[in-house]
């Protein structure tokens, strides 16, 4: 493990800051920075005059650029070293001692050889043979596979039922429309026959002598009959047309609704669970309420943790802290809880402050925040993606794309899932069920369910409470 650190540092030094790949024909600037020749060629101006350094913005003159042959040779050596390391890993040999990797260190979760086991680095660690631990992990993976398979099969069953339901509806509607079409054609045929008979009678009347034609003119009702038939026919067919159009519109809306629900179900890939008003009481009775304190060592420099370790506040300026601490978040305004969980069902409550906060030139009713759980090994340096793939299971209210609109969402993968809540929660209960792989969230004040992460993969790693805020978050005392 110790040998990997300088090797990685060498790899970083041999990487071009523009293309993020190994240097290809590295060029050194007067300000002391190195870039690929092709990368600098794309960066410099079309006129060929001075241009700014991509790293420090110092002006660069083309004639001052020099080929760094020493760095080019170092890159080749690093590539060869990496190829040898990969070959050793494939052979199952220790990179440090060139001996077979026959043991597994549970604390560091790495394969080691017999010499590594006798070294100070692993002297007090729990070390077991590879075959023994391999069976355990395979069994755990098989269990997770069964859970995912069961969830997928249940989702397939649900979608199949919805498919048959709507197909049946469409078939019934098609039958009804065919029956009405037959009835409509029969009525049109009858109307046509009646009009044809009327025309014949009118023609016969016109052929009569004037004395006979005028004799019964008062009782002649062709005009009345024609108007009656027209008035009776027109609204009737307009109404039928309207009804058919409405039905077609309803069918289209139903299909669109079905399409949206299916896409939403596939995106979430989350089984439906039935929640009632007593679910919060059930979670509290089955779980163990824990006293969670904030770990000041992990807090971002922009966060201030109270003396009782129960409240975290976003400050207006960076605090003077040791940013070299590997446990500290140095980019996102995050902090972890002190407690680590490797088994059992536990819950704790967090209060979200509802205060207006300026963000740039805008004033927001609710500043961004996120709460949940995270792996103990979650990334601490640089930007973090809030999702289970990165080891974070959380919900929160974030502002995206500077749109000035916030949305409470569950940070699922590959994209967040918006939550439709009656009101924004002020006090949230987080429930962690380690064995089941569930992370539940409840609105304590309204006794309502918010969201569940189902089939979370903890893989035996310690899980810690997770918090992120641009304002104030407080842990409720036990």
SULUR-V799310 format. One record per residue. N is the residue number from 1. RES is the residue in one letter. PHI is phi in degrees with one decimal (none if undefined). NEAR is the number of other C-alpha atoms within 12 Angstrom. D_CENTER is the distance of its C-alpha to the mean C-alpha in Angstrom with 2 decimals. Layout:
N,RES,PHI,NEAR,D_CENTER
N,RES,PHI,NEAR,D_CENTER
//
This chain:
1,X,none,21,33.47
2,X,-67.5,15,35.70
3,X,-72.7,14,36.54
4,X,-72.6,16,32.94
5,X,-65.9,11,32.68
6,X,-64.0,13,35.49
7,X,-62.9,22,34.48
8,X,-64.1,18,30.98
9,X,-63.8,14,32.73
10,X,-63.3,22,35.01
11,X,-60.3,26,32.18
12,X,-65.0,18,30.67
13,X,-66.9,24,34.15
14,X,-91.3,33,34.54
15,X,-106.6,29,31.40
16,X,-71.9,30,31.77
17,X,-69.6,22,29.72
18,X,-92.9,24,29.32
19,X,-91.8,20,28.27
20,X,59.1,16,26.98
21,X,-122.0,20,29.15
22,X,-58.3,30,32.52
23,X,-58.1,36,35.35
24,X,-122.7,28,37.29
25,X,53.8,29,40.71
26,X,-65.2,36,39.77
27,X,-116.3,32,41.52
28,X,-104.0,29,42.39
29,X,-89.2,31,42.65
30,X,-66.2,23,45.31
31,X,-82.3,21,42.79
32,X,94.7,21,42.05
33,X,-100.2,31,38.63
34,X,-117.2,37,37.99
35,X,-146.0,40,36.15
36,X,-64.7,35,36.41
37,X,-61.5,27,39.22
38,X,-66.7,18,37.11
39,X,-64.7,24,34.37
40,X,-66.1,36,37.10
41,X,-61.7,23,38.62
42,X,-74.7,16,35.51
43,X,-84.4,24,35.22
44,X,-70.9,22,38.88
45,X,-72.2,17,40.37
46,X,-68.2,11,42.02
47,X,-73.4,10,45.37
48,X,83.0,15,45.56
49,X,-83.8,16,46.30
50,X,-60.7,21,44.79
51,X,-144.1,26,41.01
52,X,-85.6,21,38.76
53,X,-68.1,30,37.36
54,X,-61.6,26,33.55
55,X,-102.4,20,33.39
56,X,-118.0,16,35.99
57,X,68.9,15,36.96
58,X,-72.2,16,40.62
59,X,-72.8,22,42.68
60,X,-118.7,29,43.33
61,X,-106.4,21,46.43
62,X,-55.6,25,46.39
63,X,-70.8,15,49.69
64,X,-86.1,17,48.47
65,X,-74.9,26,45.76
66,X,-131.3,25,46.76
67,X,-75.4,24,45.58
68,X,-96.3,25,44.47
69,X,-69.1,18,45.95
70,X,-62.3,18,45.56
71,X,-65.7,29,41.78
72,X,-62.5,27,41.74
73,X,-66.1,19,43.69
74,X,-62.6,23,41.39
75,X,-62.2,29,38.36
76,X,-63.4,23,40.29
77,X,-62.6,19,41.14
78,X,-64.7,26,37.53
79,X,-61.5,23,36.51
80,X,-63.5,16,39.34
81,X,-62.6,20,38.40
82,X,-65.5,20,34.80
83,X,-62.6,15,36.19
84,X,-65.6,18,38.55
85,X,-63.3,22,35.82
86,X,-63.4,16,33.77
87,X,-63.9,16,37.01
88,X,-66.3,20,37.69
89,X,-62.5,20,34.31
90,X,-64.3,14,34.95
91,X,-79.0,15,38.38
92,X,74.8,21,36.96
93,X,-108.8,25,39.06
94,X,-71.0,30,38.59
95,X,-67.4,30,38.23
96,X,-86.4,21,40.42
97,X,-112.0,20,43.18
98,X,54.9,21,42.96
99,X,-118.3,21,43.24
100,X,-59.4,24,41.34
101,X,-86.5,29,38.09
102,X,-106.7,26,39.27
103,X,-123.4,32,37.60
104,X,-131.1,28,34.12
105,X,-89.3,29,33.50
106,X,-70.4,26,31.19
107,X,-65.5,19,30.79
108,X,-92.5,18,29.66
109,X,55.1,23,28.27
110,X,-136.1,25,30.30
111,X,-82.6,32,33.19
112,X,-136.7,38,36.58
113,X,-100.8,28,40.21
114,X,-65.4,26,43.31
115,X,-68.4,23,44.20
116,X,-61.0,31,40.78
117,X,-64.8,28,41.27
118,X,-87.0,16,44.59
119,X,-79.8,17,43.27
120,X,-64.9,11,42.54
121,X,-63.0,18,38.82
122,X,-119.9,27,38.36
123,X,-62.7,16,41.60
124,X,-103.8,15,40.24
125,X,-87.5,21,37.02
126,X,-84.7,19,36.49
127,X,-113.4,28,37.25
128,X,-131.2,26,37.53
129,X,-62.5,23,38.49
130,X,-60.9,25,35.84
131,X,-62.0,16,36.79
132,X,-67.2,17,36.47
133,X,-75.3,22,32.96
134,X,-62.0,21,31.79
135,X,-62.3,14,32.60
136,X,-64.8,18,30.65
137,X,-67.5,19,27.43
138,X,-63.0,16,27.97
139,X,-63.4,15,28.46
140,X,-65.6,19,25.25
141,X,-64.6,18,23.30
142,X,-65.1,15,25.17
143,X,-62.8,20,24.20
144,X,-62.2,24,20.45
145,X,-62.9,17,21.11
146,X,-63.9,15,22.96
147,X,-62.5,24,20.23
148,X,-65.1,22,17.65
149,X,-62.8,17,20.50
150,X,-62.2,19,21.44
151,X,-64.0,24,18.02
152,X,-65.9,23,17.93
153,X,-65.0,17,21.55
154,X,-63.3,20,21.08
155,X,-65.2,25,18.37
156,X,-61.5,20,20.81
157,X,-61.3,16,23.62
158,X,-61.1,22,21.92
159,X,-65.7,25,21.21
160,X,-66.0,16,24.77
161,X,-63.4,16,26.27
162,X,-63.5,22,24.65
163,X,-62.5,20,25.89
164,X,-63.5,15,29.41
165,X,-61.1,17,29.48
166,X,-72.9,23,28.85
167,X,-64.0,18,31.11
168,X,-64.4,14,33.78
169,X,-60.4,19,33.44
170,X,-65.1,21,33.83
171,X,-65.3,15,36.82
172,X,-62.3,15,38.54
173,X,-65.9,19,38.08
174,X,-63.5,18,39.51
175,X,-63.2,14,42.53
176,X,-62.4,16,43.16
177,X,-66.4,21,43.05
178,X,-66.3,15,45.52
179,X,-62.4,14,47.88
180,X,-67.4,18,47.81
181,X,-63.7,18,48.44
182,X,-62.6,14,51.57
183,X,-63.3,15,52.77
184,X,-63.8,20,52.24
185,X,-62.2,15,54.24
186,X,-64.6,14,57.04
187,X,-67.2,18,57.20
188,X,-63.6,19,57.31
189,X,-61.2,14,60.10
190,X,-64.4,16,62.06
191,X,-63.1,22,61.67
192,X,-62.2,17,62.80
193,X,-62.4,15,65.82
194,X,-64.4,20,66.79
195,X,-66.7,23,66.65
196,X,-63.5,15,68.66
197,X,-65.0,17,71.31
198,X,-63.4,22,71.47
199,X,-62.9,18,72.06
200,X,-61.6,15,74.87
201,X,-61.4,17,76.54
202,X,-66.7,20,76.39
203,X,-63.8,14,77.96
204,X,-64.1,14,80.74
205,X,-64.7,22,81.42
206,X,-68.7,17,81.82
207,X,-83.5,13,84.50
208,X,-72.4,16,86.72
209,X,-60.8,11,89.92
210,X,-57.0,12,89.69
211,X,-64.4,12,91.74
212,X,-74.2,13,89.48
213,X,-63.4,18,86.25
214,X,-85.9,14,87.14
215,X,-63.8,13,88.67
216,X,-120.6,13,85.37
217,X,-66.2,16,83.13
218,X,-67.3,10,82.19
219,X,-91.4,12,80.60
220,X,-75.3,18,78.60
221,X,-123.7,16,74.90
222,X,-62.1,22,73.14
223,X,-63.6,17,71.40
224,X,-63.6,14,70.23
225,X,-65.5,20,69.05
226,X,-65.8,21,67.19
227,X,-63.4,14,65.50
228,X,-63.1,16,64.64
229,X,-63.9,22,63.16
230,X,-66.6,18,61.14
231,X,-63.1,14,59.85
232,X,-70.9,17,59.05
233,X,-77.4,23,57.30
234,X,-61.8,16,55.11
235,X,-62.5,14,53.13
236,X,-63.1,17,52.76
237,X,-75.5,20,51.08
238,X,-63.0,14,49.00
239,X,-65.2,14,47.73
240,X,-62.6,19,46.98
241,X,-62.6,18,45.14
242,X,-63.3,14,43.09
243,X,-62.6,16,42.24
244,X,-63.8,22,41.16
245,X,-64.1,15,39.04
246,X,-63.1,14,37.37
247,X,-64.0,20,36.67
248,X,-61.9,18,35.21
249,X,-63.5,14,32.98
250,X,-61.8,17,31.85
251,X,-63.5,22,31.10
252,X,-62.5,16,28.98
253,X,-63.5,15,27.02
254,X,-62.5,21,26.58
255,X,-66.1,21,25.35
256,X,-63.9,15,22.84
257,X,-62.7,16,21.61
258,X,-63.1,23,21.45
259,X,-61.0,18,19.54
260,X,-63.1,14,16.84
261,X,-67.0,19,16.67
262,X,-68.7,23,16.55
263,X,-64.0,14,13.76
264,X,-62.8,20,11.70
265,X,-65.3,23,12.85
266,X,-70.3,20,12.06
267,X,-64.5,19,8.42
268,X,-75.4,28,8.06
269,X,47.2,30,10.84
270,X,-126.3,30,11.93
271,X,-65.6,28,15.69
272,X,-73.4,19,17.41
273,X,-122.8,17,19.27
274,X,-89.8,11,22.26
275,X,-117.5,19,22.54
276,X,-119.2,15,25.86
277,X,-71.5,16,27.34
278,X,-96.5,17,28.61
279,X,-65.9,24,25.34
280,X,-65.6,28,25.26
281,X,-62.9,21,28.89
282,X,-63.8,19,28.21
283,X,-61.8,32,25.46
284,X,-71.7,26,27.97
285,X,-72.6,15,30.84
286,X,-83.8,17,29.20
287,X,-95.7,24,27.46
288,X,-112.7,23,29.17
289,X,-73.9,22,28.73
290,X,-115.3,28,28.63
291,X,-92.5,23,29.84
292,X,-101.5,33,27.13
293,X,-112.2,34,28.34
294,X,-80.7,37,26.53
295,X,-91.4,33,27.18
296,X,-61.7,32,28.78
297,X,-65.8,28,28.80
298,X,-94.3,42,25.01
299,X,-68.5,43,24.85
300,X,-59.9,42,24.10
301,X,-62.9,32,27.35
302,X,-89.1,31,26.34
303,X,-106.4,39,26.04
304,X,-118.6,37,29.10
305,X,-100.8,35,29.32
306,X,-66.6,20,32.12
307,X,-62.8,13,35.12
308,X,-82.6,18,34.23
309,X,62.5,26,30.75
310,X,-113.8,31,29.20
311,X,-130.7,34,28.03
312,X,-121.7,41,26.07
313,X,-128.1,35,26.75
314,X,-83.5,33,25.60
315,X,-89.9,20,28.84
316,X,-86.8,15,30.07
317,X,-144.4,13,30.97
318,X,-74.0,18,30.24
319,X,-83.1,17,32.16
320,X,-81.7,12,34.48
321,X,-129.9,20,32.94
322,X,-80.8,18,32.87
323,X,-73.3,22,29.82
324,X,-76.6,16,30.93
325,X,-61.5,17,29.92
326,X,-66.1,18,27.35
327,X,-83.8,25,25.79
328,X,-87.8,30,25.12
329,X,-73.3,35,21.97
330,X,-110.7,29,23.43
331,X,-125.3,23,20.75
332,X,-82.4,29,18.18
333,X,-81.4,38,19.96
334,X,-118.1,50,19.08
335,X,-153.3,48,21.42
336,X,-104.5,44,21.49
337,X,-82.1,39,23.71
338,X,-71.0,28,26.91
339,X,-68.3,24,26.52
340,X,-121.6,29,25.24
341,X,-117.4,29,24.57
342,X,-124.0,22,25.24
343,X,-170.0,22,26.11
344,X,83.7,22,26.64
345,X,-116.4,28,24.99
346,X,-135.5,34,24.86
347,X,-147.9,41,23.81
348,X,-149.8,40,24.27
349,X,-121.8,38,23.97
350,X,-128.6,42,22.78
351,X,-100.9,32,24.21
352,X,-101.1,35,22.31
353,X,-72.6,29,24.94
354,X,-107.5,23,24.96
355,X,-127.5,18,26.87
356,X,-73.5,16,26.90
357,X,-142.0,23,26.07
358,X,-78.8,17,26.84
359,X,-132.8,22,24.20
360,X,70.7,11,26.18
361,X,-97.4,10,28.27
362,X,-115.2,16,26.25
363,X,-114.0,19,26.62
364,X,-108.8,25,23.65
365,X,-66.9,21,24.26
366,X,-132.3,32,21.38
367,X,-69.7,35,20.50
368,X,-64.4,40,17.06
369,X,-159.4,43,16.37
370,X,-155.9,44,14.09
371,X,-138.9,48,15.43
372,X,163.9,44,14.78
373,X,-132.8,51,15.80
374,X,-148.1,43,15.64
375,X,-63.7,35,17.66
376,X,-63.2,30,21.07
377,X,-93.5,27,20.57
378,X,-58.0,35,17.41
379,X,-58.6,28,17.91
380,X,-109.5,32,20.26
381,X,-109.5,23,21.36
382,X,81.1,17,19.81
383,X,-62.1,15,16.42
384,X,-121.2,22,13.58
385,X,-91.0,25,9.85
386,X,-82.1,37,8.51
387,X,-164.5,31,6.52
388,X,-60.3,32,8.70
389,X,-62.4,22,9.71
390,X,-87.7,26,11.40
391,X,88.4,32,12.88
392,X,-130.6,40,11.36
393,X,-118.6,45,10.57
394,X,-149.2,47,10.78
395,X,-122.2,42,10.76
396,X,175.2,42,12.40
397,X,-126.2,35,13.64
398,X,-119.1,31,13.09
399,X,-106.1,25,14.95
400,X,-110.7,15,13.53
401,X,57.3,8,15.97
402,X,53.3,15,18.94
403,X,-87.6,15,18.95
404,X,66.1,21,20.41
405,X,-119.1,19,18.12
406,X,-102.6,24,15.96
407,X,-143.2,29,13.44
408,X,-74.0,31,12.67
409,X,-140.6,33,9.06
410,X,-95.7,36,7.43
411,X,-84.2,35,5.20
412,X,-87.7,31,3.26
413,X,-112.4,25,3.23
414,X,-89.8,17,3.95
415,X,-140.9,17,2.50
416,X,-62.4,26,3.42
417,X,-104.8,28,5.93
418,X,-61.1,22,9.36
419,X,-105.7,25,12.04
420,X,-94.2,15,15.50
421,X,-113.4,18,17.94
422,X,-64.9,12,21.66
423,X,-142.7,15,21.97
424,X,-73.3,28,20.09
425,X,-69.8,32,20.71
426,X,-104.4,28,23.18
427,X,-129.5,28,23.49
428,X,-117.1,37,20.64
429,X,-99.8,43,21.36
430,X,-105.4,46,19.15
431,X,-117.9,47,20.22
432,X,-111.9,46,19.77
433,X,-110.8,32,21.22
434,X,-65.4,32,21.54
435,X,-65.5,26,23.33
436,X,-77.3,24,21.14
437,X,75.1,31,17.87
438,X,-112.1,33,16.68
439,X,-128.6,41,15.42
440,X,-105.8,42,16.48
441,X,-129.9,40,16.60
442,X,-131.8,41,19.63
443,X,-87.6,30,21.36
444,X,-67.1,31,24.73
445,X,-67.1,18,26.88
446,X,-99.7,20,26.01
447,X,54.3,24,25.66
448,X,-124.1,27,22.45
449,X,-76.9,33,19.42
450,X,-108.8,38,16.03
451,X,-166.0,38,13.30
452,X,-134.4,37,13.37
453,X,-89.0,37,11.41
454,X,-103.7,32,13.55
455,X,58.7,31,15.10
456,X,-67.5,37,13.90
457,X,-104.3,32,15.88
458,X,-89.9,36,18.11
459,X,53.8,29,20.78
460,X,76.5,25,23.54
461,X,-88.7,25,22.32
462,X,-64.9,26,22.98
463,X,-113.5,38,20.24
464,X,-126.1,42,20.76
465,X,-60.1,44,19.83
466,X,-127.0,44,17.51
467,X,-140.7,52,18.07
468,X,-146.2,46,17.29
469,X,-151.7,40,19.36
470,X,-108.2,37,21.14
471,X,-143.6,36,23.80
472,X,-138.5,35,24.80
473,X,-128.0,40,23.40
474,X,-128.0,35,25.99
475,X,-84.2,36,26.15
476,X,-72.7,27,28.35
477,X,-73.3,17,31.42
478,X,-68.9,14,32.32
//
